[in-house]
Every structure is written in C-alpha cells, then in structure tokens.
C-alpha cells in the first residue's frame, strides 16, 4: 500500500463501509465508469444536434440573426455550464456522499434543497438578462438590427431560465444516485423537442406563423419546461432511488452549505472558460478575418470535445462521492485517475490527429486558403495540448465528488491568466498569429498539469 493510501484510509470508516455493498463501491472501476459514461455521451450528442439545427434555422433567417445569436451564445452557454456542470456537480457530489455514508434521508433532503437552489439561480439569470441583457450585448459590439435580433432571442430564452436550471439540477440529483439513464433519456427528449418546436415556430413550418428568433428560442423554452416537469414528477413519484418526503421537509442551512461549498466554487470554472474565449477572440480580431475564422474552426472542435470529458467526468462524480462517503478514499482516487486517463487519451488522440492532418476537420467547413492556413497553424500548435485539457476537465468533475474542487478551479484561473496576460503582451509587441495559437496550447497543458498536481497534493476524505 502506498504512503498516500495509508494516510487517506486512516479513518474509522475506511475498513468498514457505512453502506451495503453495491456496484458503485465494489465493481471494477473502468467497466463501471464506461457503463455510466455512455448514456452521458449520448445525451451530449443530442446537445450537439441542437447546436447544429439551431444554427441552420437561424442561418435561414439572415445574417443579422446569425450575428445576434453569436452575442447571446456565451451567456446561454454560461447558464448551461453553471447549472449542469458546476452547481450540478455540487448537487451530485452531496447526494452521492450521503448515499455512500448510508444516509438516504439526508440524500432526499439534499435533493429538495438542491431544487430550491436551482429555482433561485434560474430566477437570478432571468432578472439579470431581462434587465441588463441589452447592455451586455452592446458591450460585445452589438448594435442596430444585430442587437435587436439578439434581444428577440434572449428575452424569450431567459424568461424561462428557471426551467433550464431545474432540468439540470434535478438531472444532477438523479445522477448523484448513480442513475445516468433517466437524465440522459430526458436530455435527449428535450433536445428533440427543442429542435422540432424551434424549427416549426422559428421558420413558420406546417402553416404556423414564423416567429423568427423568438420562435427558435421558444423551442428551447418549451423543451426545458417539459423536461423540468418530467424530472420533478419522476422524483416525487418515488420511482427514483430516492424517496422524497415533502411533509417532513424543513429548511436546513447545513444542507445548502453542503451543496454550495462545491457548487458555488465550481461556478467560477465555466465563468473562467467563457472569459478565456471572449478575451482571446477579442485579441485575435485585430489579426484579421482569416486568422479569426481559423481560430473559430479550432475552437469549434474544442467545444465538441468538451462533452467527451464531461461525460466521463460526470460519470465519475457518484463513484467518487459514494466512495468518499463510505470511507474508501483510495478507491475514490483510483476512480478519478482512471476517469482522467480515459478522457485524456480520447481527447488527446483527436488533438494529435488534427495536428498532423488538420484538413480532416477544416475541409468540412471551408476551402479558403487563408482560413485553411490559419486553422492548420492553430491545430499544429494547440492540438497536442488537447489531451491535457481533457484530463483537466475530467478531473475537475472527479474532484467535485470528493468536495475538493478548489485546486482544479485555481488551475482554470492559471489558464485564464496565461491567455489573458500572455495574449495581451503578444498583441502589444505585434507578435505573429502563430505565437497566440502556441499560447493556447501551452495554456491547455498548464491547466491539465496544474489540475493533476492539485489533486495529487490535496488530502481527500
């Protein structure tokens, strides 16, 4: 046994888990992890289909709507990332740790407190975006018809931010029990409803009035409202692994703190990710359209790879959380390292492929020689760093299960500072564009290594 394992397991509960034996605590780690990750991967595929479909619908509405959705996109992504991956991770972590300790009543109470947090956070986003959305979009450069189109979409979308938060919060409650199937099926159904309703109302199909951007946004509002109603029914009906007792519910400060000590800190991570992209996009805009478009090709693939790390990372949260709750800290660490390795290998392989053969991706979107050259440069320099990025994202989720998320969030801060300060300095000295692409790759490597080191040095349990 390693020194680390001896220290971490030196607790009264380490030798005698407080819960009956179950698959998440005893089954082989890699097969169990992959079994849990597959439904998440399918759900993320549905989200990708939504992005493609909505872009297609809005593209048919014209250039101004396309530019308008680009202004709303960072805030829409921030809403999803905070509710699903950040606060959602805090929810899954708290519930899985309670179940691992054999306290099902506490887990059920945590689920109800989580729903309150989700509802309040959704209301906050509604107030902020309806009250100040126009100001935010104007700061990003929106004006005239583009600004108006962004407001048409934003006003409808964020009027239902509570639905988005409740879907992701309640899905995280179910995931915390180790059930990935129901949340994934729900999100796939939500995606299909969003695509269908958004297309019909946005483009005016089947004799319906064409509502434009408002109609496309109404598709997401309708879909997530249906999803929230279903998940609330599923949990209240007793069909889940938690039995909710509404009659015995009472507000408990400790319950909120158990969720927020992970979720609130985790919310800094998606905020850092969005800021990193916004800052770097702003810097690259001064290098010309071709360079910016080339970076866009690369960042688009990066966004599509994040769901892979997300799927594996979210699958590791209940495995790590239940192991921590049962006092099996060594197993919890093995789960985290296994998940990080899987995500790093898959994402890293894609990065190496596009680094050596970038046209496999670029040719799907453009044949312009200038854009192709810029994108090829980006992949050659940043592609080798994709694997480290995948490891960092996955281990961020695993650390949520252990309620020790500070280190991975700090690693994200390091990445943000490298891109922000380094990019600003390179721009002021008129460095060529390839140096900025190299900076992106270096920041990914730094993020991955810093996350690995932080988890290695942080005491779990």
VENCORBEL-V758941 format. One line per field, one symbol per residue. phi: phi as a letter, one per 30 degrees, with the letter a starting at -180 (. if undefined). burial: + if it has 9 or more other C-alpha atoms within 8 Angstrom, else -. Layout:
phi=???
burial=???
//
This chain:
phi=.deeddddcdbddddbedbddbedcbdeddeddddddedddddddddddddddddddddddkddddddddddeddddddddddcccdddddedddddddddicddddddddddddddddddddddddddddbeeddddddjdaidddddddedddddddcddddddedddddeddddjccddeddddddeddddddddddddcidhidddcidddddddddddddddddddddddddidddccdcddcdbdbeddddddddcdddddddddddddeddddddddedcjdddddddedddddedddeedddddddddedddddddddicdddedddddddddddddddddddddddcbddecdddbabdddddddddddddcceddedddddddddededdedhbcededdddddddddddddddddddchdddddddddedddddddddddeddddcddcj
burial=----++-++---++--+++----++---++-+++-+++++++++-+++++--+++-+++-+--++++++-++-+---+++++++++++++++++++++++++++-++++++++++-+++++++-++-+++--++--++---+---+++++++++++++++++++++++++++++++++++-++++++++++++++++++++++++----+++++++++++++++++++--++-+++-+-+-+++----------++-+++++++++++++++++++--+++-+++-+--++++++-++---+-++++++++++++++++++++++++++++++++++++++++++++++++++++--++--+--------+++++++++++++++++++++++++++++++++++-+++-++++++++++-+++-++-----++++++++++++++++++++-++------
//
